[in-house]
Amino acid sequence: MRNFSFSSFWAGCLLFLLPLGLSAQTICSDASAAEKIYLQLDRKVYPTDGKIWFKCIVASALSHQRTELSRLAHVELISPLGKRIETKIIPLKDGIGSGVFSLSKKYKEGVYLVQAYTEWNKNFGNDFLFKEYVQLVSPKENPERKLIQNLSVRRQTDGMYLSGWLSPDSLDHFHRLANKLKVRLAFGEMKDSLFLKKKKGMYRLDYRLPDSADIAQVSFVTQGRKKYSVPVIVNPEAVDLQFFPESGKMVHGFPSKIGFKAVDVNGNGIQTGGEIVNAKGESLGFFMGNALGMGSFVLPRAEAGEKYFASLRLGESGEERVYPLPSVAESGFSLEVKKLGTNLRVQVNSAGSGQKLSLRVSCRGRAYARQDVSVSGGTADFSFPADGFPEGVLAFTLLDRSQQIVAERLFFNVRKDFRLNINMRTDRPEYSQRDSLYLQIKTNEPRASLSVLVLDKKELGGQQRLRENILSYFLFHSDLKGSIENPGFYYRKGKVLEKPLDDLMLTQGWRRYKYRETKTVFSIAPEKRLTVSGTVKDQVLRKAVKNAKLTLMTFANESQTLYTTETDSLGRFRFQLMEEYGGEVKAVIQSANKRDRKRNYFITLDRPELPEIHYAYRQRIKTAAYVKQQKALREKRWKEPEWRTMDFGDGVMKLDSVAVEADRITEAARRFRARHGKPSTVIAHETLEELEEDWHYGLFSILESHFSDKVRIRHIDTGDPYAKVIGKERTFILVDGKLIEDYEYLSIPYLKSKDIASIDIYEQPDSVMSLVNRFPENSVGGIASELVRKSVGRVENKWMWTSIGLISIYTKSGKGLYVTGKARGMKEIVFSGCEPRVEFYSPKYRRLKEEDWKKPDLRSVLFWEPELAADSSGRADCSFYNPDNAGEMLIVVEGISKNGKIGYQEAEYTVRKRKRRVGI
């Protein structure tokens, strides 16, 4: 693929997106060329069979103007195990798109990651990935809740003990035959292990803890090699206190402003305070943090060689803990930045150095001011008008002659005039149950893209006020590395809390800024359209075929679309597609030579390089209060329509496997079962035909859609699928009792249901050694061989039969794999298409009858409209019907204009119980 250098690609493609008057010389970081991706989710907690609704906004990192680079965004749902389980391709129009993840009961409860990116942003590593964690809650009893019971820490005269009951049998039924369990314990760097004996079906843990332990990690492995681990709080009063000197270090002879952050054992900020003392114990002042554990204080004069400490008294115990402050540098530089009226005052301090410096003030990779600095053993002061810079994170960077950074301070500049003003008005201040509501919105920008989210304030209002919003993301979170706890905390009804935000800049912004000077080579171009690309080679010598003619026919949305192309001198081809919709799109590639004669060429598809998954959610330590909170949360979810009687038509009923009657199975199946035993799952022909949809490309897609709890379908780098029985390291596939050969594997995924009599799936087959012995140890090279290796693996120990699964397919003809003819030169493929727009269901109560009230409407999310466009005057409106919830409701409107102004606004209204329940 062609490489795009920063200078040429920026000058040729990006400069027209920047504000007038901006030149390449004002750009001080390549990261300014990135795109910011923001997902507005409808909430943070979901039922496992609910829906995750989201709006996607992609904008220039530098100007926040809606992107003109990327036309597609990729949104992924990632499991607690760090695995991609679903991906959506969202088409963007002027940087705006929306989508939904439709969950199902097969998802286990836990904390999932929603991640979004564009192809263009792969040029910048993981810096501009959007990440947000959401919690899935299941109405069913989770077996993991029974694994560890009554776990507690008790104090005795000889020390602290960790005690409780372990029940691994609920995680692994194989462990029921065992009578002992190996448990591993970790306390920081200290580790220990012990064997527990089973008593009345459980294992009693009673362990004396080290005196210094704050957290204990309890883990074990079951007989079936299933692992479980959980952290436990030993000392709930443990506090980690960190210090961050302004601009990087304390310098001898000058006052020093120092940010601090206190976190508990869960890594969450905890409000605390204490006293600053020197080595003699003399008090130098006091400090107090905010609700998120952050704050700052000023050390009147820092002395090199002197040691300073922070003294805390912890919780109810009154225990005193002392934390050392960073050491003081004998020489060097420091920066002080503060806002005085309408100006930003900057003071440069120098100890023992007289070199010439320069001060640069930048925002999101663009330099807005430069100032020469000459200071020797003293200070230099500068003042800049605050309205000379945009709203957001400003970087005050002190550079030496070689342009190396010697000090840096991040400061948040508040500019309300840079925002999108949003005003909203409801047609009434108060409503009754199931009344209609009309909402009118007015903005100060034409054609702004708006979203409207209406929530039950009691259920979701608290979490909405603390979670990510459009202001917190675009203005500071997207510019700082790492996650930020409760980003919505820094705004109250659109107003910035400047002191807490400055504390965030001092702590989280300390050395964690994304816009550094880099020399990026942009090797990946912006994604404008869906593409299908790959390589064509001849079947025998595997040499590239040039000038081969290819035709691609797609089957989506009950329509067919035809594309044509030719291979280049390297055998490479690329189809540029229209917006093909439907999630997975099935298609056929027909290949021919340059004389238009069909040929069975060897065609491999390119697989896009996916960004690395960094699932960094820290497992919450299960305190008694946390367990109580989770129980209350689950009880609340039971009240929602997903758990109750209300059905809006979203649900999908999963059909059970249909057993094949003994007199209907084929003779090949009868013989195979006699030798290998009874299958664990039998899928009849009628079941396959009933489950098959128009978009299914063959057998594997049906198994993936409806039998994912039995068989897992994966793809190798070429895009070709392979199948594995769940929980098995190796899977053999047979057709009419015959083990398929290496070269036949590519035909298996595309078998049609009309040709299949039944399928037997074996999770624990008998007598598999005959199959192991027959399977070729060194098969021929090629794509099928790679598929077989993925599916079967290398059988190093032929007696490890418990790790082998079987998929035995029986055709109606009984003649083996080749039951249908296949056109010459044809390859069936499946690729990911764009997500179609799905409308949020909101019931309408125009004419109510008495029997309508028998079906309760208890929605927590009342209304969701992600793509509401303001007109040329900046106005927009919408309407919806209220549910049966009584109380305060919260309206949240977020918006972004074409030129990059962003806005956030909330409003509340009341729903009362209806006195008369018939008619409206």
N, C-alpha and C positions, 0 to 999 in steps of 0.2 A: 504494500500500500504506500502511496506517495506520502512523503513527509512535508509538513507545512511549517516553515520557520516562523518565529514570532514576528519578525519585521515585515516579511512579505505578506503573510496572511492577515496580520492586523491592519496593515496599510490598505490591502486590497479589499477586505471584506467587512471589517469592523468599524472603521473610522466614521462611516456615515451614521452609525448608531449613537455616537457620542455628542454631547452638547457642543454647540458652535463655539469656536475659539479654542477647542481642546486640541493640543498637538501631541505628537509622540513623546516630546520631551517632558510633558507633565505626567506621564505614566511612570510610576516608580515600582510597580509590581505586575508581573505577568498575570497574576490571579485576578486582576481587574477585568480580564477578558472572559472570565468564567460566567456561568449562569447560576442564579440562585433558584432553587426549587422549593416551593412551600406547599405543603398539603394541609388543608383545613379539614380535620376529621369532625364527624358529628358528635363524638364523645370519646371517652377513654376506656370505658368498661362495656363489654358486649357479651350477650349470651352466645354460647358456642354454636347455635344454629341461627344466629341473627345476621345482620348485614353491617359492613363497615362502609359508610358513605364518605366520599372525600371529594374535595375540589383541588385541582392542581393549578398552581400559578408558577410560570417560569419567566424570569426577568433577568436583565443584565445585572451582574454583580456590582458594576460601577455606578450605573445611573438609576437602577430599579425600573427602567423602562421595560415594558413587556417585550419578550424576546421576538426577534425576527430571524434568529438563527435556527433553532430547533423546531421541528414540526411534530415531533413525537417525544413523549416522556414514558419512562418505564417505572412502574410501581410494583413492588414486591411485598409479599407477606411471608415472613420468616418465622419459623417455629422456635420454641424455647431451646431446642437442640441446635439452633443455628443452621437449619436447612430451609432452602427455598421450597415453599409448598404451593405458591401460586404467584403468577406474574401477569400484570395487565399492561398492554401498550395503549397509551392514552393519546389520541390525536389532539393537537393543539391548534387553536385558532387565535392568533394574536397573543400567544402565550397562555391561553386559558383552556382548560379541559376539566373533565370530571369523570368519576367512575365509582364502582362499588365492588367489594369483595363479598360474595354470598357464601357464608359459612355453612357448616353442616354439623350434625351431632358427632361425626367422626373425629372432629377436632377435640383434642384434650384441653382441659382448662390449664391456664398458665399465662405467662407474659410473652406476647408476640411482638415482633419488630415489623413496623411498616417502613419501607425504605424506598426512596425515589431517586432517579438519576436520568440524565440525558447522555447520549453518546458523546456529545461535545465535552461534557464535564469529566469524561474519563481522562482527558489530558491533564487534569489537576489532582489526580489520585482520589483520595476519599474526602478531601477537604469540603467539597460542596455536595456531598450526598445529603439528602434529607432523611432524618431518622426520628421516629417517634415510637415509643413502646405503648402497647395497649394490653389490657387484661381481658382474657376470655374466661367466663364463669359458666360452669355446667350445672344444670339442675339435678343431674344424677350424682349419686355418691361416688366420690373419687376414691379408688382403693388406696391411694397414697396417704389419705388422711388416717388410715388405720395402721400404717406402717410403724409409727412411733406414737405411743400413747402415754399420757401422764408423765411426760418428760419434764423434769424440774431440777432445780439446784437447791439443795438444803444445806444449812449450816449446822455443823456439830462442833463439839469441843476440840476435836483434833483436825478440823479443816472443813472444806467445802466438798460436797458430794454431788455428782451428776447421776440421777436415777430415773428409771422409766422402764417401759415394756416395749420390746421390738417384735414386730410380726411380719417377717418377710414372706410368709406363705400367701399373704394377700397380694403380693407383687408377682410371685412366681410359684405356680402350682407344683413345679418339680421339687421345690424345697420342702414340701410336706413330708417327703420320705426321709429328710435329714433330721438329725437330733442335736446338731451343734451349728454355731454361726460364728464366723470370724468378724470381729468388729475392729475398725481402725479409728483411733482418736488423734486429733491434731490440735495443738495449742500454739499457734504461730510456728516457730521453728521446732518446737518440741513435738514428738510423735510417740504413739504407743499403740499396741494392738493386744487383743485378748480374745479368747474363745468363750462363748456363752453356751450353756446347755439348755435344752428345751424343757420348759415346765408348763404343763397344761396347755400345750400348743403355742407358747410364746417364750420369749427370751428376756430374762431379767437383767437390766444393766444397773450396776451400782458401783461407781468409780470415784475414787478420791482425786480431786482436781489439784493441779499445781497452784500454789499460792498466787503466782503472777498471771494466771490465765484470765483474759477478758472475754475470749470467744473460744468455744469448743466446736470442732468440726467432727461430726459423727457420721461414719460411712460404713457400708458393708456390701458384699457381693453374694448373691444367692447361688444356689446349686445350679440353676440354669444360666448363670453368668449375667444376671441382671444387676445393675448397680444402683445404689441409692445413697445420697449424701445430703445432710442437712446441717447448717450452722446453728449453734445454740448460744444465747447470751449467758455468760457466766457473771460478768460484772456490768449490770445495766447502767452504771454511772460512768463508765469509761468514756473519756473525751479525747479526741485527737485535735490538737491545736497547732495550726500552722501560721507562719508570719511571712509577709510579703512587703519588703521595703519599697517605697515609691520609686519608680524608675529603675529598680534592680538591686541597689545596695545602699547601705548607710555609709556616709563619707565623714571622715574625721573633721570635727570642728563645726558642723552644721546641724540645725534641727532636722529631724527625719520623721516623715509621715510614714506610718507602717500599717498596712492592711492586715487583717487576720481573719481566719475562718476556723470555726469549731464544728466538728462533726461527731456524731455518735457512732456506735458499733455498726449501724446499718449504712454508714456513709452519708446520712442525711444531716443537714445543718441543724444545730441545736443552740438555742439562745443561752448565752453564758456571759459572765463578766468577772473581773478580778482587778488585781493591782500590779503595776509595773515597778520592779525594784532593781537595785544594783547589787553587786556582789556583797556589799556591806549590809544589805537588808533595808537600805533607805528607800522610802517611797518616792517615786518619780511621777506618779499619776495613776489614774484608774481608767478602765475601759469597759465597754458594754456593747455586746453584739445585738443584731436585730433577730427577727424570728427565724431567719435562715442561717444564723450563726456567724454572719459577717459584720465587720465594722472596721474602724480605724482609730488610731490615736497618734499623738505627736510626742516624740522623744525630744525634750528641749534642746539638748546638745549631745551629739554622739561622740564618744571619746574612743580612739583606737586603744586596744589593750584592755579596755573595761568590758566587763561581762554584765549583761542585762537579762532579766528573767520576768516571766509572767506568772503570777501566783493565783491559782483557782481554788475555791472550796466547792467540792462536788456534792450535789444533791442532799438527800436526807442524812447521809452518813457524816457530812461535814469534813470529810477527808480533804487534806490540802495536797494539791499537786503543783509542781513547779516545772515550767517549760522554758528552755533557754531561747533567747532571741538570736537572730543571725549576728555574726561578728561584724565589727566595724572596720572598713577599709582605711588604711593610712593615707592613700592617695586615690584620685579618680574623680569622677563626675557624678552628679545627680541632678534630676529635674524635679521641679515643683510646679504643678499646674493647679490653678483654682479660678473660679468664676467670680468676678467682682462687677456687679451691675450688668452691663451689656458687653463687657470685655472679658477676654480670657488672659489672665496674667501668668506668665511663664518666668520662672527664676532658674538660672543655671548656676550650680555650685561647683567649684573646682578646688581640690586639695592637692597641692604639690605638683601641678602640671600646667605648663604655659603654652601648649600647642594651640594652633588655630583650629576652630571647629565650625560646623554649620548646623543650623537647626532647620529641620524640615517638618512641616505640618501637612499631613495627608489624610485622606479618607477613602477607604475602599480601593486603595492602589493608585489614586490620583493625588499628586502634590498640589496643594492650594497656596502654600506660602513657603518661602525659603529665607533664611536670615543668617548672615555671617556672625559668628560669636568669637569674641576675643576676651578671654578671662584668664587671670593668673592668680591662683591662691585666693580667690574671692568669689564674688557673685556678679551676674549680669541679668538685668531684668528686661523683659519684652512684654508688649501688650498687643493683642489682636482683637478686632471686633468679632464677636461671636456670630453675627449674621453674615460674616464673610465665608463661612463654612456651611456645608449641608448638615442636616440632622443625622446623627449616627455616631459611630465610634471614630474619634480623631486619634491619630497616632502622632505624638510629639517625639521626634526622633533626633537625637544628637549624634552627629557623624564626625569622624576625624578626617584628616587629609586624604586618606585612602578610601574614604566613604564606608568605613566599617562602623557599625553601631556601637557606641560607648555607653549610651543610656537611652531609655525609651519609657514613655508614660502614655497609657491609653486614657482617654477622657471622653465622656459622652456629652455631645452637644445637643441641647434641646432646641428645636426649631419648629414650633407649631404651624408656622406659615408654610412649611414644606408638606403638610399633610392634606389628605383628602377629607374635607369636612362632610360629615354625614348627619343629617337630621331626619328623624322619623316621627310619624304620627299615626296612631290608631284611630279608627272611627268612633271608638268609645273607650272610656277609662276602665270599664268593668263589663264582664260578660257572664252569661250563664253557661252551664254544661251544654256542649254541642252547638253553641252559637257560632255563627260565622264571624270572622274578623277580617277587616280590610286594612292593609298597611300601606301607607304612602311614604316614600323615601325621597329626599332631596339632597343632592350633592353639589359641590362647587366646581365640578369638572364634567364636561359632556362625555358621553359614551363610556363612562366608568363601568368596569365589571364588578358586580356586587354578588354577595351571597347572603342568604337569610336563613338563620338557624333559630328555631324556637324550642325551648326546653322547659321541662318542669323544674322550677327553681329549687324546690325542696330536694328533688332527686339528684339533679346534675348541676345545679347552679354553683355549688362550692367548688367542684372540680373544674368547671369552666373558668372561674376567676383565676385559677392558678396555672392552668395549662397553657401551652403555646398558643399565641395568636399572631395575626399578621404583623402587628407592630413589633412585638418582641422578637419575632423571627427575622424580619428584614432589617431592623435597625441595630440589633446587637448580637443575637444568638448566632446568626449565620456568619458573622465575622470573627467569632471566637471558637477555638478548638474545644472539643469535649462537650458533654451534656451540661445543661444548666438546670438546676433544681427549681421547679415551680417558676418558669419564666414569666407567667402572667402576674406574679406577685409585684412586679415593678411598675405596673399600671393600675390605676384605679379609675374606672369609667373614662378611659382615654387619657388620663393625666399621668405624667411621669413622676415617679418617686425618685427625685434626683439624688438624695443622699444614699439610699440603698443601691442605686444604680452605679454611683461612683465607687462604693465599696466593692461591687462586683468587678468593676474595671481594675481596681487595685489588686484583687485576689485572682479571680478566674482569668482576667485579661493579662496577668503578669506572665510575659514570655509565651503567650498562647495565641498570638495574633496570626491570622491566615495570610495577610498581605506582606510577605517578605520579598526581597529582591531575589528573583530566580531567573534562570535561563531555560525556559521551557521550550521544547520543540513540540509543536502541535501535530501529532501524528494521526489524529482521528478527526475527520471532518464532521460538521454538524449533520444530523440525520434529518433529511427533508421528506423522505418517503420510505415506505416499506420496501425492502429488497430481499430477493432470493438469489444467492450467488454460490458459486462453487467451481469445480474443475471437472472436465471431461477427459477420460483416458480410454485407451483401447483395452479390451478384455484380456488380451493375452500378455502383452509386454508391459502394460501399464504406462505407456507413453502418452504424453499430452496430445490431444487431437485438436488441431486448429481448423477454423472455418466450419466446425460442426454446427448444424442448424438445430436449434432447440425451440420447442413450443411448450409454453406453460399454460395449462387450463386450470383455473381455480373454481371451486364449488363452495360458495358462501351465500347466505341469505337467499337460498332457493334460486340463485342465478349463476350463470357461468361467465367467466371473463377470460379472454385469450390474450397472451403476450408472446412475442417472438424475439429471438436474439441469436447471435452467433458467437462462437468462442474466438478468443484472440490467439496469438501465436503461442501462448503458454497453456492453452486449453481452458482459459478462465472465461466465465460467463457471469452476467449480472442482469437480473430482471428488475426493472424499476416499476413498482406496482402502484396502483391506485389505492385508496383507503379501503382495503379488504377488511370486512368486519366479521365478528363471530368468535372471538377467542382463538381456538384452534381451527385453522383453515385447511381443508384437505385439497390436494391438487395433484395433477399428473404432469410429468415432464415427458414429452415425446422427442426422441433424438433421431437425427438423420445426418447423413454425410453431406458434403457440399453439392452432391448431385441429387439431393432430396430423396435418397434411398434410406429407409429406416434401418437403423443399426442399434444393436444392443451394446451401447457403450457403458463403460464403468463411470458412473456419475456420483461424485461426493459433494455434499453441501457444506458450506462454511457455517461454523457455529460461532456466534458472537462471544467475545471474551467478556465474561460477567465480572462486575466488581467484587472484590473480596467481601465476605460477610464478617463484620466485626460486631457480634452480638455481645454487648458489654453490660447488659442489665445485671445488677448485683442482686443475688437472691436475698430477699428480705428475711431476716432472722426471726424465727417464729416465737415471739413473746406471747404471753397470755393475752395482752391487749390486742395484738395483731390477730390472733385466732378469733377473738370475740368480734373484731371488726369484719373479718371475712365472713363469719356466720351471719352477721347483720346484713352485709352486702348481698349474700345469696338469698336471704329471705326477701329482700327488696326486689331482686330480679324475678322471684316467683310471682310477683304481683303484675309483672309486665305481660303484655299479650302473647309474647313468645312462649310463656309457660302455661298460659291459660286458654280460654276458649276462643279468643278472637283470632280469626284467620283471614289474612288479606291476600291469600292466593300465592304467597311466596314459597311455601313449603313444597318439598319434593319427597314423595314417599319412596323409600328404597325397597325394591322387591327382594324377597328372600330367594335363596337358591331353590330351584325346583328339583326334587328327587326324580331320577329316571326309574321307571318301574322295571322290574327284573325282566319281563318279557319283551321290553322295547329296546334293550341295549343290543349293540352290535355283537357279532361273534368275536371280533377282535377284542372288544372290551371285556367280554366274558372270560376269554383266555388270559388277558392281562391281569384281571382282578384275581384270578385263581392263583397267580404266581406272586403278585405284589401286594395283595391284601385289599381291603376296602378303602376307597378314597375318602378323604375328609370332607371334600366338597364335590358335588356333582351338578353340572350346569347343563340343562336340557336344551335341545334345539329350539323349543317353543320359548324358553326364557330368553335366549339370545335374540331371537327375532322380535320379541316384545320390547326388549331394551334398546335395540338398535335404533339410532337416530340418523337423520339425513346427513349430519356432519361427520358421523363416524367413518373412518377410512378403512376399517377392517377389524379383525379380532382383537388386536391389542388395545385399540381405542375403546372398545366395549368393556374389556376387562378393567382398564384404567378408570373408566367412568363409574362402573357399578360394582366392581369386585376389588377395590383398592385395599380392602381389609384382608384379602387373600393373596393377591398378586401385585407386585410393584413393577411398574414400567419405567425404565430409565433410557437415556439416550447416550450414545457415544459421541465423539467430536464431530462425526460426519452427519449427525442427525438421525441415524438409524436406531430404532428401538430394540431393546432386549428385555426379557421378562425374568423375574425371580419370584419364587414363593416367599412370602413374608417370613422373616426370621430364619431363613436358610442361606447358608453361604454359597451353595451350589444348586443349580436347577437344571435338570435334564428335560428336554422336550421330545415327545414322541408323537408320531402320526400313524394311526391304525396299528399300534403296537411296535412300530419300527422307529428306532432311534435315528433322528435326522442327522444327515451328514453336515460337515462344515459348510459346504457351498450351498446347502439348501436353506440355511437359517434366514436369509433375507426374504424368503417368500412367506414365512410364518406370520409376521404381523398383519399381512394384507389378506389373509383368508377371510372369505365372506361367510356370514352366518347361515345363508341359504345352503351352503355346502357342508355344514358341520352337523353331525348327528348329536354329539354330546361332548362334554369335556370333563375329565376327572382331574382333580387337584389333590395331590398327596403331600401332606405335611409330615407324615411318618410312614414311609413305604417299607414294605418287607422285601427282602432279597434284592438289594440293589447292586450287589457285587458284579452280577453279570453285565449290568449297564456300565459300571465303572471300568471293567476290563475291556469292554468293546469300544469305549470312547478313545479316539486317537490322542496320544500324548503330544505328538508333534504334528499338528495339522498344517495344511498349506497356508501360505500368507494371504493377506487380503482382508477386506472389510468383514466378511462373514467370520473369518477366524477371530477377529477382534471382538465381534459380538459374542461368539462362543466363549472366549476367554472371560468376558465380562459376566456372562450368565453362569458358566460352569466353574470357572476358576481352575486351579491346578489341584488335582486330588493327590496330595502328598501321602496321606495316610488312608489307605483304602478301607480301613475298618471304621472310619469316622462316618458311619451311615446316618447318624442323627443329624448331621449338618446338610443332608441332601433332600431336596424336594423334587417332585415330578409334576409335569403338566402333560397329560396324555389326551390327545385330540383324536376324535373318531369322525371320519367323514361319512357322508351318506353313501357314497359309492364304495367305500371300503378299499379303494385302490391307492391310497396313500396321498402324498402331498399334492400331486399334480392332478387335481380334480377339475380344474377349470382352465380354459385357454387364456393366455395373456398376450396382448398385442406386442408385436416386435418393437424393441426400442423404447418401451414404456417403463417409467419409474414412478411409483406412487409415493408422495411425500406429504408431510404435515408441517405447517409452520404457524407461528403465532401471528394472529391478525389483530387489528385495532379493536378496542372495546367499544361496542355501541353505547350510545347514551341511554341510560335507564332512568326512568322517572320515579321519584320517591312517591310511594303510595300514601295518600292522605284521604281518609274517608270523607264523603260528602253527605250531609244530613239535611237535604232540602225539604223532604217531607217525612216526618217521623211518625211511626205508629207505636202503640203500646208494646207490641212484641219486640220492637227494635231494642228496647232497653234491657232485654234479657241477655244480650251479648255485650259485656262490659268493654269499654274503650279506655284503657289505662296506659296510654303511651307516655314514655319519658321524653322521647323526641317527637314533638308535635308536628314539625314542618321543616322541610329542607329544600331549598332552592339554590343550587350552587352557581348557576349561570344566569343571573338576572342582570340585564343590560340597562343602564340608564340611557335616556334619549338625548337628543341634542341640547336640551335645556338642563340636563343633569337629573331628571326625574325618573322614578320607577315605582311600580306598585305591584302588590300581590295580595292574595286572600287565601284563607284556609278555615277549617272548622276546628273548634276546640274539642278536647276529649272529655272524659268524665272526671278527670283529675280536678279537684277543687283546691284553690290556693293561688300562690304567686307564680306567674310564668315569666320566663326571661327570653327576650328577643335579642339576638346577636347579629349585627350586620358588619361584614368586613368588605373592603373594597380596594381596588387599585385602578388608577387611571392609566391612560395610554402613555402619558409622559412620566409615570413612575411615582406619583403621589399615592400614599397608602393611608387608609383610615379604618378605624374601629369604633363602634358605638353600641351601647346596650340600652335597652328600655324594658320596663316591667309593666305588667298589667295583672288584673285579678280575675279569676274564674270562681263564681259562686255556684252553690248547689241550686239546681232548678227546682222551683216549687211545684210546678205542674210538668209532668213528664210526657205529655202528648203534644205533638205539633211544635212548630217553631214560627 
